[in-house]
């Protein structure tokens, strides 16, 4: 299981605003976590909290990069 370690995306972050398609996105406080809910074309859905973290990716030549990505 993934356990966030002080890397929650805050509600006021532009990334959080980007996952809310409506203009009624608001934050009670700037430090609130970014909650999201998405419905897919097949009517499946996902809801949760956005986080940012480094994810190691290894290339076939053996080199490794650690891009910071956001996911929920």
Buried (B, 14 or more C-beta within 10 A) or exposed (E): EEEEEEEBBBBBBEEBBEBBEEEEEEBEEEEBBBBBEEEEEEEEEEEEEBBBBEEEEEEEEEEEEEEEEBEB
